[in-house]
Amino acid sequence: MSKNTNLIKELSWRGLVKDIANEELLGNIIDSNSSFYIGFDPTADSLHLGHYSSFNVARIVTEQTGMKPIFVIGGFTGAIGDPSGKSDERKIMSKEVLEENIASIMNQIKSLASMVGITDFEIVNNNDFYNNMTIIELFQNYGKLFNVNKMLSKDMVKSRLDSGISLTEFSYQMFQSIDFLKLFENFNTKLQIGGSDQWGNIISGIELIRKVKGSDEEVSGITTNLITDSNGNKIGKTSDFVIWLDKSKTSSYNLFQYLINLDDETAKDLLPKLTSITEEEFAAVTKAFDTNPKAKPFQHELAKLILNVIHSSSAYDDANTASQALFNDEYNLLSVDQLKSVFKQTPSIKLTSDSLIDSVIESNSINSKREYREFLENGAIKINGQTITDEDYKVTSEDYILDTAIVLQLGKKKKIVIWK
């Protein structure tokens, strides 16, 4: 079986392939000692969980074809803003923030590529392509090669015509196309891989290469299905929170909790898309689910394969142990590190005195003494899992778990941490 057939087969069973441009050329492209590229815009100082599939795709392409991955950081295009999937204009970042994001993501790409087993790769900042390019050169050499009617027909532009799109964001597809051309010239890059919302940009890049280098140039593009849950929402990124790949921003415990609480359909869909699980291993997990779905085998395998790669070899076990301890209010089973990880993103308060009621009210955790007494009467106030019934309860040093923290529960779900 040829390399291109193996590649498409591997990507397909994982549910990763959406569209392929010039699929008939893939075999020749693979055999031509060429590279492929995947791009990341530095819109934050960390990539998020949805980006993780890009590294899994890069791993698969590298293993199946031997092609070298080029990871492109959009130092230039990130300053413009990709209109794909957006209903309104991106805010322009300051130069300082952009540079900080670029440096951070560059280090993260190095780390993540290594973690998934990619040893030979390049990281390119596309700002290098434009640093010495004048406006006149841009329009003379490239502007005349782009047809505005075609650019307007792209889905990402059409979706914004009613609400409005700036010239800045409208030009994004032109610069991404130039990126592909520059990579073709400098790194023999003949394949671009991106999410399904990048299809129009990829096609524009292929067309530009053929206009500049010749209509017979063999170049291709693959788009992957967007990483979403069963409701079509992007994984790991909502209006309320983001699941970052930087463990200093999203702890092992919080990543574990996010993955373990995914619905079965979503977890089953994400397992092959985000991990290195084999088809045979996936079949075994599916069988385990059919036998005992309540055990959440898809969620646990997904959490194990992600946490143990991007955090540490013991991250899954530690997070799972912590989760069980918290579920059973057995806080004494946690280590100091687990305490800090588990409650890193939990609201915290400072004691204003040894009086629990005064500290809770002064921190606005409860509105009044009357509400506090109602919680007391309903057995809804707990310290480290133990119900408090005394309105005049005094906090002592013995209440601190491992001399570090007190876990205060108010009501059925609300938890607050009191750090020493």
C-alpha positions in Angstrom: 0.0 0.0 0.0 1.4 3.4 -1.0 2.3 6.1 1.6 -0.4 8.4 0.5 -3.0 5.6 0.7 -1.8 4.8 4.2 -1.9 8.4 5.2 -5.5 8.9 4.1 -6.5 5.6 5.6 -5.0 6.6 9.0 -6.5 10.1 9.0 -9.9 8.8 7.8 -10.5 6.2 10.5 -9.8 8.8 13.1 -12.4 11.1 11.5 -9.8 13.8 10.8 -10.2 14.3 7.0 -12.6 16.8 5.7 -11.4 17.8 2.2 -8.3 17.1 0.1 -7.1 19.3 -2.7 -5.4 17.5 -5.6 -5.5 14.2 -3.8 -4.2 12.5 -7.0 -0.9 14.3 -6.5 -0.3 13.3 -2.9 1.9 10.3 -3.8 4.2 12.4 -5.9 4.4 15.1 -3.3 5.3 12.6 -0.6 8.0 11.1 -2.7 9.5 14.5 -3.6 11.3 15.0 -0.3 8.9 17.9 0.5 7.6 19.2 3.7 4.2 20.2 5.0 3.0 23.0 7.2 0.5 23.8 9.9 0.0 27.3 11.1 -0.9 28.9 14.5 -1.8 32.5 15.1 -0.5 33.9 18.4 -3.8 35.2 19.7 -2.9 34.2 23.3 0.2 33.2 25.2 -0.8 29.5 25.0 -2.4 27.1 22.6 -5.7 25.5 23.8 -7.0 21.9 23.7 -8.5 22.3 20.3 -5.0 22.9 18.9 -3.8 19.6 20.2 -5.2 17.7 17.2 -2.8 19.6 15.0 0.1 17.9 16.7 -1.6 14.5 16.4 -2.1 15.2 12.7 1.5 16.3 12.3 2.7 13.1 14.1 0.5 10.9 11.8 1.8 12.6 8.6 5.4 12.4 9.7 5.1 8.7 10.7 3.2 7.7 7.5 5.1 9.7 5.0 8.5 10.8 6.4 7.6 14.4 5.5 9.1 17.1 7.7 6.6 19.4 9.5 7.0 23.2 9.4 5.1 24.9 12.2 4.3 28.4 11.3 3.6 31.1 13.9 1.6 33.9 12.5 3.7 36.8 13.8 2.4 38.9 10.8 -1.0 37.4 10.2 -1.7 37.2 13.9 -1.5 41.0 13.9 -4.2 41.1 11.2 -6.7 38.6 12.5 -8.2 35.6 10.8 -11.9 36.3 10.0 -12.6 32.5 9.7 -15.4 31.5 12.1 -15.7 35.0 13.5 -18.8 37.1 13.5 -17.0 40.3 14.3 -13.6 42.0 14.0 -10.7 40.7 16.1 -9.2 43.3 18.5 -5.7 44.3 17.4 -3.0 43.3 19.9 -0.2 45.6 21.0 3.2 44.8 19.6 4.4 43.9 23.1 1.6 41.4 23.7 2.1 39.9 20.3 5.8 39.4 20.8 5.2 37.8 24.2 2.6 35.5 22.7 5.0 34.5 19.9 7.8 33.7 22.3 5.5 31.6 24.5 3.9 29.7 21.7 7.2 29.0 20.0 8.4 27.3 23.2 5.2 25.4 23.5 5.4 24.1 20.0 8.9 22.8 20.6 7.7 21.1 23.7 4.5 19.6 22.3 6.1 18.4 19.1 8.7 16.6 21.1 6.1 15.1 23.4 4.1 13.5 20.6 7.4 12.1 19.1 8.3 14.6 16.4 12.0 15.1 16.5 12.8 16.8 13.1 10.8 20.0 12.5 11.1 23.7 11.8 9.4 26.6 13.4 8.9 29.7 11.2 7.6 33.1 12.1 5.8 34.4 9.0 6.7 38.0 10.0 10.1 37.1 8.5 8.4 37.0 5.0 7.2 40.6 5.2 9.9 42.4 7.3 11.7 43.8 4.3 8.7 43.9 1.9 7.5 47.4 0.9 3.9 48.2 0.1 4.8 48.7 -3.5 6.5 45.3 -3.8 3.5 43.7 -2.1 1.0 45.0 -4.7 3.3 44.7 -7.7 4.4 41.2 -7.0 1.3 39.7 -5.4 -1.7 42.1 -5.3 -2.3 41.8 -9.0 -2.5 38.0 -8.7 -5.6 38.0 -6.5 -9.0 38.4 -8.0 -11.3 40.3 -5.6 -14.4 38.6 -7.0 -12.9 35.2 -6.0 -11.9 36.5 -2.6 -15.4 37.7 -2.0 -16.8 34.3 -2.9 -14.9 32.5 -0.1 -17.1 31.3 2.7 -15.2 33.1 5.5 -15.7 36.4 3.7 -19.3 35.8 2.5 -20.3 35.1 6.1 -19.1 38.5 7.1 -20.5 40.7 4.3 -23.7 41.5 6.1 -22.1 42.5 9.4 -19.1 44.0 7.7 -15.4 43.1 7.3 -12.4 45.4 7.3 -9.8 45.6 4.6 -7.4 44.3 7.2 -9.2 41.0 7.8 -10.3 40.7 4.1 -6.5 40.7 3.2 -5.8 37.7 5.6 -6.3 35.1 2.8 -3.9 36.9 0.6 -1.1 36.8 3.2 -1.8 33.2 4.1 -1.5 32.4 0.4 1.9 34.3 0.3 3.0 32.2 3.3 2.4 29.0 1.4 4.4 30.4 -1.6 7.3 31.5 0.6 7.4 28.1 2.4 7.2 26.4 -1.1 10.3 28.4 -2.2 12.3 28.2 1.0 11.4 24.8 2.5 10.0 22.8 -0.4 6.6 22.9 1.3 4.0 21.3 -1.0 1.3 20.4 1.5 -0.7 22.7 3.8 -2.9 21.2 6.6 -5.5 23.2 8.5 -9.0 23.1 9.9 -12.0 22.9 7.7 -12.5 26.7 8.1 -9.2 27.2 6.3 -10.2 25.5 3.0 -10.6 28.8 1.1 -7.2 30.0 2.3 -5.5 26.8 1.3 -7.0 26.8 -2.2 -5.9 30.5 -2.6 -2.4 29.4 -1.7 -2.3 26.6 -4.2 -3.6 28.9 -6.9 -0.9 31.6 -6.1 1.9 29.0 -6.2 0.8 27.9 -9.6 0.5 31.4 -10.9 4.0 32.3 -9.7 5.9 29.1 -10.2 3.9 27.4 -13.0 0.6 25.7 -13.5 2.1 22.2 -13.4 3.5 22.6 -9.8 2.3 19.7 -7.6 0.9 21.2 -4.4 -1.9 20.0 -2.1 -3.9 20.8 0.9 -5.8 18.8 3.5 -8.4 20.1 5.9 -9.4 18.4 9.1 -12.7 18.4 10.8 -13.0 21.0 13.5 -12.6 19.6 17.0 -16.1 20.1 18.5 -18.4 18.5 21.0 -21.7 16.8 20.2 -23.4 20.2 20.1 -21.0 21.7 17.6 -19.1 23.9 20.1 -15.4 24.1 19.7 -13.6 21.8 22.2 -11.7 23.5 25.0 -12.8 27.0 24.2 -16.0 28.7 25.2 -17.0 32.2 26.1 -16.7 31.3 29.8 -13.4 29.4 29.9 -10.5 28.0 27.9 -8.7 24.7 28.5 -5.1 25.7 27.9 -2.3 23.3 27.0 0.0 25.3 29.3 -0.2 23.4 32.6 0.5 26.5 34.6 -2.8 28.0 33.2 -4.9 24.8 33.3 -3.9 22.3 36.0 -3.8 18.5 35.5 -6.8 18.2 37.7 -8.9 20.8 35.8 -7.9 19.2 32.5 -8.9 15.8 33.9 -12.2 17.1 35.1 -13.0 18.7 31.7 -12.2 15.5 29.8 -13.9 13.1 32.3 -17.1 15.1 32.2 -17.4 15.1 28.4 -20.5 13.2 27.1 -19.9 9.7 25.7 -20.4 10.7 22.1 -17.9 13.5 22.3 -15.3 11.5 24.2 -15.6 8.7 21.7 -15.2 11.1 18.8 -12.2 12.9 20.3 -10.2 9.8 21.4 -8.8 9.0 18.0 -8.6 12.6 16.9 -6.5 13.8 19.8 -4.4 10.8 20.8 -2.1 8.1 19.4 -4.5 5.3 20.2 -4.4 2.5 17.5 -7.5 1.2 15.7 -7.2 -2.1 17.6 -6.9 -0.3 21.0 -9.9 1.9 20.1 -12.0 -1.2 19.3 -11.1 -2.6 22.8 -12.2 0.7 24.5 -15.4 0.6 22.5 -16.0 -3.0 23.7 -15.4 -1.9 27.3 -18.0 0.9 26.8 -20.6 -1.6 25.4 -20.0 -3.7 28.5 -20.0 -1.0 31.1 -20.7 2.5 29.9 -21.0 3.9 33.4 -17.3 3.3 33.8 -16.6 6.0 31.2 -13.9 4.2 29.3 -13.7 6.7 26.5 -13.3 9.6 28.9 -10.7 7.9 31.0 -8.6 6.7 28.1 -8.8 10.2 26.5 -7.7 11.8 29.8 -4.9 9.3 30.3 -3.4 9.6 26.8 -3.6 13.5 26.9 -2.5 14.1 30.5 0.4 11.7 30.5 1.8 13.2 27.3 1.4 16.9 27.9 1.7 17.1 31.7 3.6 14.1 33.1 3.6 10.3 33.1 1.8 10.3 36.5 -0.6 13.2 35.8 -3.6 11.0 35.0 -3.2 8.8 38.1 -2.7 11.8 40.3 -5.7 13.7 39.0 -7.9 10.6 39.1 -6.8 9.9 42.8 -7.5 13.5 43.6 -10.9 13.4 41.9 -11.9 10.3 43.9 -10.7 11.9 47.2 -12.7 15.1 46.5 -15.8 13.1 45.5 -15.7 11.3 48.9 -14.6 14.4 50.8 -11.4 12.6 51.8 -9.1 15.6 51.6 -6.6 14.0 54.0 -5.6 11.6 51.1 -4.3 14.5 49.0 -0.7 15.7 48.9 0.3 19.3 49.2 0.9 19.4 45.4 -2.4 17.8 44.7 -4.2 20.3 46.9 -2.6 23.2 45.0 -3.4 21.7 41.7 -6.9 20.7 42.5 -7.9 24.1 44.0 -5.7 26.3 41.8 -8.7 27.8 40.0 -11.2 27.6 42.9 -12.2 30.9 44.5 -10.3 31.6 47.7 -10.7 33.9 50.7 -8.6 35.2 53.5 -9.6 34.9 57.1 -10.2 38.3 58.7 -10.4 36.7 62.1 -10.8 33.2 63.6 -14.6 33.6 63.3 -15.8 31.6 60.3 -19.1 33.5 59.9 -17.4 36.9 60.0 -14.8 35.9 57.4 -17.4 34.4 55.1 -19.7 37.4 55.2 -16.9 39.9 54.9 -15.6 38.1 51.8 -19.1 38.3 50.2 -19.3 34.5 49.9 -22.6 34.7 51.7 -24.9 37.7 51.8 -26.0 37.8 55.4 -25.9 36.1 58.8 -29.5 35.0 58.1 -28.4 33.2 54.9 -25.5 31.7 56.9 -27.9 30.3 59.6 -30.1 28.8 56.9 -27.1 26.9 55.5 -26.2 25.8 59.0 -29.8 24.5 59.7 -29.7 22.6 56.4 -26.3 21.0 57.1 -24.9 22.8 54.1 -21.7 24.2 55.5 -18.7 21.9 55.7 -15.1 22.3 56.5 -12.9 19.7 54.8 -16.0 17.5 54.3 -17.2 17.7 57.9 -20.6 19.4 58.6 -20.5 22.5 60.8 -23.4 23.2 63.1 -22.0 25.8 65.4 -22.7 29.4 64.3 -19.8 30.7 66.4 -17.3 28.2 64.9 -13.7 29.3 65.4 -11.1 28.3 62.8 -7.9 26.8 64.3 -4.6 25.7 62.9 -5.8 22.1 63.1 -8.4 22.8 60.4 -5.7 23.3 57.8 -5.1 20.2 55.6 -1.4 19.4 55.6 -1.0 22.8 57.3 -1.8 24.3 53.9 -5.5 24.9 53.2 -9.1 24.6 54.4 -11.8 23.5 52.0 -15.0 25.3 52.8 -18.3 24.1 51.2 -21.3 26.4 51.1 -24.4 24.8 49.8 -24.4 21.7 47.6 -21.8 22.8 45.1 -20.0 26.0 46.0 -16.5 25.5 47.4 -14.0 28.1 48.6 -10.5 27.6 49.7 -8.9 29.3 52.6 -5.1 29.2 52.1 -2.8 29.5 55.1 
